[in-house]
């Protein structure tokens, strides 16, 4: 989780909390920005890259490796500090629930985004459409796997590090 904290810190993302083995974070708050779907997608790819490399090291030493799913949805939330004795900053709303569905219905080692998030990021990332997937309450949501930053925007072969040209574009947000 410390490495996750380091990754998100560089992408204007706020850690909300850990829940057991789950790590919840959000972009675009407490200060609003328009690049948050892109920022959080890059962070998701970097987290998956870290977990893969860390897992490879563990397996090389005959140890169990930790694996994870990343789920991302973009939408409005309610955010605030709750509690009288132990204050906690938290977020609520449909967007939080949909992000949880993206994680639950994703695949280990992948970044799964909703159709809403895809519309924000599609010009910058190579994605694979998964179709409409049924979620809780009989809803169906469009889902996409994010494979990488497009090569023209990437500074590495894995497509996780933005290049100078991409950073110029992102700065306009």
C-alpha positions in Angstrom: 0.0 0.0 0.0 2.9 2.3 0.6 3.9 2.0 -3.1 0.3 2.7 -4.1 0.5 5.9 -2.0 3.6 6.9 -3.9 2.1 6.2 -7.3 -1.2 8.1 -6.7 0.6 11.1 -5.1 2.2 11.9 -8.4 -1.2 11.9 -10.2 -3.4 14.3 -8.1 -5.3 11.3 -6.6 -6.6 11.2 -3.0 -6.4 8.0 -1.0 -9.8 7.6 0.7 -9.2 4.4 2.7 -8.2 0.8 2.8 -10.9 -1.8 3.4 -9.3 -5.1 4.2 -7.2 -5.8 1.1 -9.0 -3.1 -1.0 -7.4 0.3 -1.7 -9.9 3.0 -2.5 -8.8 6.3 -4.0 -10.4 9.1 -6.1 -9.4 11.7 -8.6 -10.8 15.2 -8.9 -11.1 15.9 -5.2 -10.7 17.6 -2.8 -9.6 20.0 -5.6 -11.5 19.6 -8.9 -9.6 19.0 -12.0 -10.7 17.8 -15.5 -7.8 15.4 -16.0 -8.8 13.0 -13.2 -10.1 10.1 -15.5 -6.8 10.2 -17.3 -4.7 10.6 -14.1 -6.4 7.7 -12.3 -6.1 5.4 -15.4 -2.4 6.1 -15.6 -2.1 5.4 -11.8 -4.1 2.1 -12.3 -1.7 0.9 -15.0 1.3 1.8 -12.9 -0.1 0.0 -9.9 -0.7 -3.1 -12.0 2.9 -2.9 -13.4 4.2 -2.7 -9.8 2.2 -5.6 -8.6 3.4 -7.7 -11.6 7.1 -6.9 -11.0 6.7 -7.4 -7.2 4.9 -10.7 -7.9 7.7 -11.9 -10.2 10.2 -11.2 -7.4 8.1 -13.1 -4.9 7.6 -16.1 -7.2 11.4 -16.2 -8.0 11.8 -16.8 -4.2 9.1 -19.5 -4.1 6.7 -17.1 -2.3 3.1 -16.4 -2.9 2.4 -13.3 -5.0 -0.4 -10.8 -4.4 -2.6 -10.1 -7.4 -5.3 -7.5 -7.8 -8.0 -6.0 -10.0 -8.4 -2.3 -10.7 -11.8 -0.8 -11.4 -12.4 2.8 -12.5 -15.6 4.8 -13.0 -16.1 8.5 -13.5 -18.9 10.5 -12.0 -20.1 12.8 -9.3 -19.7 11.9 -5.6 -20.5 13.4 -2.3 -17.3 13.9 -0.2 -16.8 15.0 3.3 -15.5 14.5 6.8 -17.6 12.3 9.0 -17.5 11.4 12.7 -17.3 13.1 16.1 -14.3 11.4 17.7 -12.5 9.7 14.8 -12.7 11.9 11.8 -12.7 10.2 8.4 -12.8 11.7 5.0 -15.1 9.6 2.8 -17.0 9.6 -0.4 -20.5 8.4 -1.3 -22.8 8.0 -4.3 -23.6 6.0 -7.3 -20.2 6.6 -8.9 -18.6 4.9 -5.9 -20.8 1.9 -6.3 -20.2 1.7 -10.0 -16.4 1.9 -9.5 -16.8 -1.0 -7.0 -18.6 -3.0 -9.7 -15.8 -2.2 -12.2 -13.3 -3.7 -9.7 -15.5 -6.7 -8.8 -16.1 -7.6 -12.4 -12.6 -6.9 -13.7 -9.9 -9.5 -14.1 -6.7 -10.0 -12.1 -3.8 -8.0 -13.6 -6.1 -5.7 -15.6 -7.5 -2.2 -15.4 -11.3 -2.3 -16.0 -13.1 1.0 -16.8 -16.7 1.9 -17.3 -18.1 3.3 -20.6 -18.3 6.7 -19.0 -14.6 6.7 -18.2 -13.7 5.3 -21.6 -15.3 8.3 -23.3 -12.8 10.5 -21.4 -9.7 8.4 -22.0 -10.2 6.8 -25.4 -8.0 9.2 -27.4 -5.0 8.4 -25.2 -5.2 4.7 -24.3 -5.5 1.5 -26.2 -8.6 -0.3 -24.8 -10.5 -3.5 -25.4 -14.3 -3.4 -25.3 -15.7 -6.1 -23.1 -19.4 -5.5 -23.9 -22.3 -4.8 -21.7 -21.8 -6.7 -18.4 -24.6 -7.3 -16.0 -24.0 -5.8 -12.6 -26.0 -5.8 -9.3 -29.6 -4.8 -9.6 -29.9 -6.2 -13.2 -28.1 -3.1 -14.6 -25.8 -3.6 -17.6 -22.7 -1.4 -17.9 -20.3 -1.0 -20.8 -16.8 -2.1 -19.7 -13.4 -1.8 -21.3 -10.0 -3.2 -20.4 -7.3 -0.5 -20.6 -4.3 -2.1 -22.2 -1.8 0.8 -22.2 -1.1 4.4 -23.1 -1.1 4.6 -26.9 2.5 4.3 -28.2 2.6 7.9 -29.4 2.0 9.1 -25.8 4.2 6.6 -24.0 7.8 6.8 -22.8 8.1 3.1 -22.1 7.4 -0.2 -23.9 4.7 -1.2 -21.4 2.7 2.0 -22.0 2.6 3.1 -18.4 4.9 6.2 -18.5 3.5 9.3 -20.2 6.0 11.0 -22.6 6.7 14.8 -22.9 4.1 15.2 -25.7 1.4 13.6 -23.6 2.3 15.7 -20.5 1.9 18.9 -22.6 -1.6 17.7 -23.6 -2.5 16.8 -20.1 -1.3 20.2 -18.8 -4.1 21.8 -20.9 -6.7 20.0 -18.7 
